[in-house]
């Protein structure tokens, strides 16, 4: 996926070597769920980048206006 749009994104980064197996499975389940969701009230999944040390979940960055409430 190319990110040359200039869009601001949020990155959820986890240190993979510090996660238990159950935490890794939970995070993988979160990724799979986000891939399937299409709801304006839920951030959109954009990408997942895995390195030897980290798992980086790239999601859209939503701004929240307090005037809405």
VMD Tcl script that draws the C-alpha trace (Angstrom):
set ca {
  {0.00 0.00 0.00}
  {1.35 3.43 -0.89}
  {0.99 6.31 1.55}
  {1.82 9.22 -0.74}
  {-1.50 10.96 -0.19}
  {-0.30 13.13 2.67}
  {-3.05 11.71 4.88}
  {-2.42 11.67 8.61}
  {-2.61 8.15 10.02}
  {-2.45 6.60 13.46}
  {-0.04 3.78 14.21}
  {-0.55 1.28 16.99}
  {2.85 -0.27 17.63}
  {3.51 -3.30 19.77}
  {6.86 -4.83 20.66}
  {6.39 -8.37 19.44}
  {9.15 -9.81 21.62}
  {7.39 -8.56 24.77}
  {3.98 -10.04 23.96}
  {2.65 -13.29 25.28}
  {1.26 -15.74 22.76}
  {-2.30 -14.95 23.87}
  {-1.67 -11.20 23.41}
  {-0.29 -11.82 19.91}
  {-3.37 -13.86 19.04}
  {-5.67 -11.13 20.40}
  {-3.86 -8.48 18.36}
  {-4.05 -10.62 15.22}
  {-7.80 -11.05 15.86}
  {-8.14 -7.26 16.20}
  {-6.40 -6.81 12.85}
  {-8.67 -9.33 11.13}
  {-11.76 -7.67 12.62}
  {-10.68 -4.18 11.52}
  {-10.07 -5.47 7.99}
  {-13.71 -6.56 7.77}
  {-15.39 -3.54 9.38}
  {-16.87 -0.76 7.31}
  {-18.54 1.67 9.66}
  {-18.18 5.48 9.76}
  {-17.87 5.30 13.57}
  {-14.90 2.91 13.51}
  {-11.41 3.74 12.30}
  {-10.49 2.07 9.02}
  {-7.71 -0.48 8.74}
  {-5.05 0.67 6.27}
  {-2.11 -1.68 6.69}
  {-0.10 -3.84 9.04}
  {3.69 -3.68 8.96}
  {5.61 -6.41 10.76}
  {9.31 -6.19 11.55}
  {11.46 -8.51 13.60}
  {10.81 -6.38 16.71}
  {7.41 -4.74 16.16}
  {3.92 -5.15 14.83}
  {2.61 -1.83 13.47}
  {-1.09 -1.44 12.83}
  {-1.75 1.51 10.51}
  {-5.26 2.92 10.84}
  {-6.98 6.10 9.80}
  {-6.72 9.00 12.21}
  {-10.08 10.40 13.24}
  {-10.50 13.82 14.78}
  {-13.23 14.35 17.32}
  {-15.07 17.58 17.75}
  {-16.30 18.22 21.29}
  {-18.98 20.51 19.90}
  {-20.73 17.40 18.60}
  {-21.55 16.41 22.18}
}
mol new
graphics top color blue
foreach p $ca { graphics top sphere $p radius 0.5 }
foreach p [lrange $ca 0 end-1] q [lrange $ca 1 end] { graphics top cylinder $p $q radius 0.2 }
display resetview
